[in-house]
Amino acid sequence: MSNTREQAVGRPLAVVLCLLTVFGPISMDLYLPVLPALTTELHTATSAAQLTVTACLLGLAVGQVVAGPLSDRFGRRRPVLVGVVAYVVTSVLCALSPTIPALVAARFVQGLAGGVGIVISQAAGRDLYSGGKLVRYYGRLTVIAGLAAVVGPVLGGQLASVTDWRGFFVVLAGIGALILLACVFVFRETLPERHRTTGGLVQTGRDFARLLSDRVLLGTVGVTGLVSVALFAYLAGATYVLQDIYGLSPQEYSFAFGLNSLGFMLFGFTGGRLCERWSEQGTLVVGLVMCLTGAGGLLASAVFHLPVIAVILSLLTMVSGVATITPPTTSLAMANYPDIAGTASSLLGLARFGVGGLAAPLVGLGGSHDALPLGLVTVTATLLACVVYLAAIRGRTTRTPIAAPPVLTLSEEKTWSS
């Protein structure tokens, strides 16, 4: 009976869970090509238009912190349905926004709604999988996120030729509607009622206190947040470095961006496999070494004015390292908390989107013609991630089987099979 839940997971459900992870990258990458046009039409400053990006990132972080504990209390299905409906509605509101303040507010709420899908895809995976299957699942989530990052700019470039920025949000609403239909017909409850938390806000506070007292979990959250700083610094600064400093055309930049996204996908998959066949800690160390090597290459390229190929290879190494780190950090953080998987997942989401999103603007301090801030930010972030690993994670966990998901009762098995 211990494997009943895993056997019940069909391919359609696994696909829907993976689709829930696209809200973050598709909300950001699809939208970036129309920022200049939006700035012009709404008669606003570039910095004000960029607030719409920051608002969405913060919404994605806060939404996970709210939705994670709620899903532990009420189950996974109801929160995800509410979240996807809210995403569709707020995407339409974004399209109808008459002013930049209204758009910033709508983008924040859109991020809140999108964060629900991200956190529940991780928590539901912990409900359904254990052992090697769990880390493999988190590797697949990383691959899907990388694929969305590849498709987003390509789709955005094509849409820009046929519609304005308001049409982009209509497309996002359509994507949300398709995911909603998939959730309605495929997503079944993954957290049995007897395994849900009770006690309201008081119990939520206790759950967070329990998580925050775990040194290893705090270490994985810290590493996740710091390497996300490097990743968001790349997203915020690489376009200026490659186009304004090295003179790449938008098409050439899109090829470089696509190469990095493919590296993210490949090494996200590889990271999951390494965790399964080797160890979470060993895979994490490999990822940190890759991140530090890539970030060091960026800093050296800025200081010594190395050719563009050095920058591209450094970015590829660093981004691939972040992808390698994602499955083991997620697995280490979630493994020991099957009873509050949503709450544990929310801390990871807060670190990834909150810390990373707030730190990304630092790469613009030197202007659009200086690559040194990008190198300094990425090197500093990855060095700190290495320090956190050594202080909080190294040698504190062993390669033990990840606890199995809750066993289903006979009535619950019948519900799942239906």
C-alpha positions in Angstrom: 0.0 0.0 0.0 2.9 2.4 0.5 3.3 2.9 -3.2 -0.5 3.3 -3.9 -0.3 7.1 -4.3 2.6 6.9 -6.7 0.9 4.3 -8.8 -2.2 6.5 -9.1 -0.3 9.4 -10.7 -1.1 9.2 -14.4 0.7 11.1 -17.1 -2.1 13.7 -17.5 -1.9 14.8 -13.9 1.9 14.9 -14.0 1.7 17.2 -17.1 -0.8 19.5 -15.5 1.4 19.8 -12.4 4.4 20.7 -14.6 2.2 23.3 -16.5 1.5 25.1 -13.2 5.2 26.1 -13.1 5.0 28.2 -16.3 3.2 31.1 -14.7 6.4 32.7 -13.5 8.6 32.6 -16.6 5.7 33.1 -19.1 4.4 36.1 -17.2 7.9 37.7 -17.3 9.6 36.6 -20.6 6.5 37.0 -22.9 6.0 40.6 -21.7 9.5 42.1 -21.8 9.6 42.8 -25.6 6.7 45.3 -25.3 8.0 47.4 -22.4 9.3 50.2 -24.6 5.9 50.4 -26.4 4.1 50.4 -23.1 6.3 53.2 -21.8 5.4 55.4 -24.8 1.7 54.7 -24.9 1.2 55.3 -21.2 3.4 58.4 -21.2 5.6 57.2 -18.4 9.2 56.9 -17.5 11.3 53.7 -18.2 11.8 53.2 -14.4 8.0 53.3 -13.9 7.4 50.8 -16.6 10.0 48.5 -15.0 8.0 48.6 -11.8 5.4 46.4 -13.6 8.1 43.7 -13.8 9.1 44.2 -10.1 5.5 44.1 -9.0 4.9 40.8 -10.7 8.0 39.3 -9.2 7.1 40.4 -5.7 3.5 39.1 -6.3 4.9 35.7 -7.3 6.9 35.6 -4.1 4.1 36.7 -1.7 1.6 34.6 -3.5 3.6 31.4 -2.7 3.9 32.4 1.0 0.1 32.8 1.3 -0.9 29.8 -0.9 1.5 27.3 0.6 0.1 27.2 4.2 -3.5 27.5 2.8 -2.9 24.4 0.7 -1.7 22.5 3.7 -5.0 23.4 5.5 -7.6 23.2 2.7 -5.9 20.8 0.2 -4.2 21.5 -3.1 -7.1 21.5 -5.6 -9.3 24.4 -4.3 -6.5 26.9 -3.9 -5.1 26.1 -7.3 -8.4 26.6 -9.0 -9.0 29.9 -7.2 -5.4 31.0 -8.2 -5.7 30.2 -11.9 -9.2 31.9 -12.1 -7.7 35.0 -10.4 -4.7 34.8 -12.9 -7.1 34.9 -15.9 -9.2 37.8 -14.4 -6.1 39.9 -13.5 -4.6 39.3 -16.9 -7.7 40.9 -18.4 -7.5 43.8 -15.9 -3.8 44.3 -17.0 -5.0 44.6 -20.6 -7.6 47.2 -19.6 -5.4 49.3 -17.3 -5.6 53.0 -18.3 -2.6 54.2 -16.3 0.8 52.9 -15.1 -0.3 52.8 -11.4 -3.3 50.7 -12.3 -1.1 48.4 -14.3 1.5 48.0 -11.5 -1.3 47.1 -9.1 -2.8 44.6 -11.5 0.6 43.1 -12.2 1.2 42.6 -8.5 -2.2 40.7 -8.1 -1.4 38.8 -11.3 1.8 37.7 -9.7 0.0 36.7 -6.5 -2.3 34.5 -8.5 0.5 32.9 -10.5 2.5 32.1 -7.4 -0.3 29.8 -6.3 0.3 27.4 -9.2 4.1 27.4 -8.6 3.9 26.5 -5.0 1.2 23.9 -5.4 3.1 22.2 -8.2 6.0 21.6 -5.8 3.8 20.7 -2.8 1.6 18.3 -4.8 4.8 16.6 -6.1 5.8 16.0 -2.4 2.3 14.5 -1.8 2.7 12.1 -4.7 6.3 11.1 -5.0 9.1 9.8 -2.8 12.7 8.8 -3.1 14.3 9.1 -6.5 11.0 9.8 -8.2 10.6 13.0 -6.1 14.0 14.5 -7.1 13.3 13.4 -10.7 10.0 15.2 -10.6 11.7 18.4 -9.4 14.2 18.1 -12.2 11.3 18.0 -14.7 9.8 21.1 -13.1 13.2 22.8 -13.8 13.1 21.6 -17.4 9.6 23.0 -17.9 10.6 26.4 -16.5 13.6 26.5 -18.8 11.4 25.5 -21.8 9.0 28.3 -20.9 11.9 30.7 -20.8 12.9 29.6 -24.3 9.3 29.8 -25.7 8.4 33.1 -24.0 10.8 35.5 -25.9 10.2 33.7 -29.2 6.4 33.9 -28.8 6.7 37.5 -27.5 8.7 38.5 -30.6 6.1 37.1 -32.9 3.2 38.7 -31.0 4.9 42.1 -31.1 4.4 42.1 -34.9 0.7 41.5 -34.7 -0.6 43.2 -31.5 0.2 45.8 -28.9 1.1 45.4 -25.3 -2.6 45.0 -24.3 -2.8 42.0 -26.6 0.0 40.3 -24.7 -2.1 40.2 -21.6 -5.0 38.8 -23.5 -2.7 36.0 -24.6 -1.7 35.5 -21.0 -5.4 35.3 -20.0 -5.9 32.7 -22.7 -2.9 30.6 -21.5 -4.4 30.8 -18.0 -7.8 29.7 -19.3 -6.3 26.6 -21.0 -4.5 25.7 -17.8 -7.7 26.2 -15.8 -9.6 23.8 -18.1 -6.8 21.2 -17.6 -7.0 21.7 -13.8 -10.8 21.3 -13.7 -10.8 18.0 -15.6 -7.5 16.5 -14.6 -6.3 17.8 -11.2 -7.6 15.7 -8.4 -6.9 16.3 -4.7 -3.4 15.1 -3.7 -3.6 15.8 0.0 -6.0 13.6 1.9 -8.2 15.5 4.4 -6.9 13.5 7.3 -3.3 14.7 6.6 -4.2 18.4 6.4 -3.2 20.9 9.1 -5.6 22.6 11.5 -5.5 25.5 13.8 -5.6 28.5 11.5 -3.1 31.3 11.7 -1.7 30.1 15.0 -0.8 26.7 13.5 0.6 28.4 10.4 2.9 30.4 12.7 4.0 27.3 14.5 4.7 25.6 11.1 6.9 28.5 10.0 8.7 28.5 13.3 9.3 24.7 12.9 10.8 25.2 9.5 12.9 28.2 10.5 14.4 26.2 13.3 15.8 23.7 10.8 19.3 24.7 9.9 19.5 22.6 6.8 16.3 23.9 5.4 17.3 27.5 6.1 20.6 26.7 4.3 18.8 25.4 1.2 16.5 28.4 1.2 19.5 30.7 1.5 21.4 29.0 -1.3 18.3 29.1 -3.4 17.8 32.8 -2.9 21.4 33.7 -3.5 21.8 31.8 -6.8 18.4 33.3 -7.8 20.1 36.7 -7.3 22.7 35.7 -9.9 19.9 34.4 -12.2 17.8 37.5 -12.1 20.9 39.7 -12.4 21.5 37.8 -15.7 17.9 38.4 -16.8 18.1 42.1 -16.0 21.6 42.9 -17.2 22.7 40.5 -19.9 20.6 42.2 -22.6 22.4 45.5 -22.0 25.8 43.9 -21.8 25.4 41.8 -25.0 23.6 44.5 -27.1 24.9 47.8 -25.9 28.5 46.8 -25.0 29.2 44.0 -27.5 26.9 45.2 -30.2 24.8 42.0 -30.7 21.6 42.5 -32.7 18.2 41.6 -31.1 18.3 38.4 -33.2 21.8 37.5 -32.1 20.8 38.2 -28.5 17.8 35.9 -28.8 20.1 33.1 -29.9 22.4 33.6 -26.9 19.3 33.8 -24.6 18.0 30.6 -26.2 21.3 28.8 -25.7 21.3 29.7 -22.0 17.7 28.5 -21.6 18.6 25.2 -23.3 21.5 24.8 -20.9 19.1 25.5 -18.1 16.8 22.7 -19.3 19.5 20.2 -19.9 21.2 20.7 -16.6 17.9 20.9 -14.7 17.2 17.4 -16.0 20.8 16.3 -15.3 20.6 17.7 -11.8 17.5 15.6 -11.0 19.2 12.5 -12.3 22.4 13.1 -10.4 20.4 13.5 -7.2 18.7 10.2 -7.8 21.8 8.2 -8.7 24.4 10.0 -6.6 23.5 12.4 -3.8 21.7 15.7 -3.3 24.7 17.3 -1.6 27.1 16.2 -4.3 24.9 17.6 -7.0 24.5 20.8 -5.1 28.3 21.2 -4.9 28.7 20.6 -8.6 26.1 23.3 -9.3 27.8 25.8 -7.0 31.1 25.2 -8.7 29.5 25.9 -12.1 27.8 29.1 -10.8 31.1 30.4 -9.3 33.0 29.5 -12.5 30.5 31.3 -14.7 30.2 34.3 -12.4 34.0 34.6 -12.2 34.2 34.5 -16.0 31.7 37.4 -16.2 33.8 39.5 -13.8 37.0 38.7 -15.7 35.3 39.6 -18.9 34.3 43.0 -17.5 37.7 43.7 -16.0 39.9 42.5 -18.9 37.4 43.3 -21.7 37.4 39.8 -23.0 35.6 38.9 -26.3 31.9 38.3 -26.5 32.3 34.5 -26.7 33.8 34.6 -23.1 30.7 36.4 -21.9 28.3 34.0 -23.6 30.1 30.9 -22.3 30.3 32.4 -18.8 26.6 33.1 -18.8 25.9 29.6 -20.0 28.0 28.0 -17.3 26.4 30.1 -14.5 22.8 29.6 -15.7 23.4 25.9 -16.1 24.8 25.8 -12.5 21.6 27.4 -11.2 19.6 24.8 -12.9 21.8 22.0 -11.5 21.2 23.4 -8.0 17.4 23.6 -8.2 16.5 19.9 -7.9 18.7 19.1 -4.9 17.8 22.3 -2.9 14.1 21.7 -3.5 14.5 18.0 -2.5 16.5 18.8 0.6 14.0 21.5 1.7 10.9 19.4 1.1 12.0 15.8 2.0 11.4 16.0 5.8 8.1 17.9 5.7 5.4 15.9 3.9 2.8 17.2 6.4 3.5 20.9 5.6 4.9 20.6 2.1 3.0 23.7 1.0 4.5 25.8 3.7 8.0 24.5 3.0 7.6 25.2 -0.7 6.4 28.7 0.0 9.8 29.6 1.7 11.6 28.4 -1.4 9.4 30.5 -3.6 9.9 33.6 -1.4 13.6 33.2 -1.7 13.7 32.6 -5.4 11.4 35.4 -6.5 11.6 37.8 -3.6 15.3 37.9 -2.9 16.2 37.5 -6.6 13.8 40.1 -7.8 14.8 42.7 -5.4 18.5 42.3 -6.0 18.3 42.3 -9.9 18.2 46.2 -10.2 21.7 46.3 -8.7 23.2 45.4 -12.1 22.0 48.7 -13.5 23.9 50.9 -11.1 26.7 51.4 -13.6 24.5 52.2 -16.5 23.9 50.3 -19.7 27.5 50.5 -20.9 29.3 48.9 -17.9 29.4 45.2 -17.4 31.3 45.4 -14.1 28.1 45.5 -11.8 26.8 42.3 -13.4 30.1 40.5 -12.7 30.3 41.8 -9.1 26.7 41.0 -8.3 26.9 37.4 -9.6 30.3 36.7 -8.0 29.2 38.1 -4.6 25.9 36.2 -4.7 27.5 32.9 -5.6 30.3 33.3 -3.1 27.7 33.9 -0.4 25.8 30.8 -1.5 29.0 28.8 -1.1 29.4 30.2 2.4 25.8 29.3 3.3 26.3 25.8 2.0 29.5 25.2 4.1 27.9 26.7 7.2 24.5 25.2 7.1 24.3 22.1 4.8 27.6 20.4 4.4 27.8 17.2 6.4 24.5 17.8 8.1 22.4 15.5 5.9 22.9 11.9 4.8 21.7 10.0 1.8 18.6 8.4 3.4 15.5 7.5 1.5 13.0 10.4 1.3 9.9 9.7 3.4 7.1 8.2 1.4 3.9 10.2 0.8 0.9 9.5 3.0 -0.8 6.1 2.5 -4.3 6.3 1.1 -7.2 4.6 2.7 -9.4 2.4 0.6 -12.0 5.1 0.2 -9.3 7.6 -0.9 -8.0 5.1 -3.4 -11.4 4.8 -5.0 -11.7 8.6 -5.1 -8.3 8.8 -6.9 -9.0 6.1 -9.3 -12.3 7.8 -10.3 
